[in-house]
């Protein structure tokens, strides 16, 4: 997702758009040399955009008109799916925590029950003043 959205949003810097004098598009070219298509910051930009988009922390990119509606639709779908998946992970973690606590509480309850049974077993059956040897 992140790669598709970033490529749609950053096409103005990678594709050269040529317009006629009346403002209509008559040619679009991609450079064959690969200059400016790959940079050291591209991987960082792509991953940062995808990760921070989940949390809604992405700044708007101004001056991009090419495929902004498609990228916006992809963003909505991605954020919705990512939030559902994160919520499922949260529920799964709560489930694991609850089962761990239930198991530990059962062990503690059994130990406390054992201590009470041993305490009653060791007590004499005669009341205290008469049971002193």
RAQUI-V8812 format. One record per pair of residues at least 4 apart in sequence whose ideal C-beta (glycine too) atoms are under 8 Angstrom apart, sorted by the first residue. I is the first residue (numbers start at 1). GAP is how many residues later the second one is. Records with the same first field share a line. If there is no record, write none. Layout:
# RAQUI-V8812
I: GAP, GAP
This chain:
# RAQUI-V8812
1: 4, 49, 73, 76, 77
2: 4, 44, 45, 47, 48, 49, 51, 76
3: 4, 43, 47
4: 4, 70
5: 4, 44, 45, 48, 66, 69, 70, 73
6: 4, 39, 40, 43, 44
7: 4, 7
8: 58, 59, 60, 62, 63, 66
9: 40, 52, 55, 58, 59, 62
10: 4, 35, 51, 54
11: 4, 53, 55, 56
12: 5, 51, 52, 53, 54
13: 23
14: 16, 22, 23
15: 13, 14, 15, 51
16: 12, 13, 14, 15
17: 8, 10, 11
18: 7, 8, 9, 10, 11
19: 4, 5, 6, 7
20: 4, 5, 6
30: 7
31: 4, 5, 6
34: 4
38: 4
40: 4
41: 4
42: 4
43: 4
44: 4
45: 4
46: 4
47: 4
48: 4
49: 4, 9
50: 4, 28
51: 4
52: 5, 6
53: 4, 5, 22, 25, 26
54: 24, 25, 28, 29, 32
56: 23
64: 4
67: 4
68: 4
69: 4
70: 4
71: 4
72: 4
73: 4
74: 4
75: 4
76: 4
77: 4
78: 4
79: 4
80: 4
81: 4
82: 4
83: 4
84: 4
85: 4
86: 4
87: 4
88: 4
89: 4
90: 4
91: 4
92: 4
93: 4
94: 4
95: 4
96: 4
97: 4
98: 4
99: 4
100: 4
101: 4
102: 4
103: 4
104: 4
105: 4
106: 4
107: 4
108: 4
109: 4
110: 4
111: 4
112: 4
113: 4
114: 4
115: 4
116: 4
117: 4
118: 4
119: 4
124: 4, 7
125: 6
126: 4, 5
127: 4
128: 4
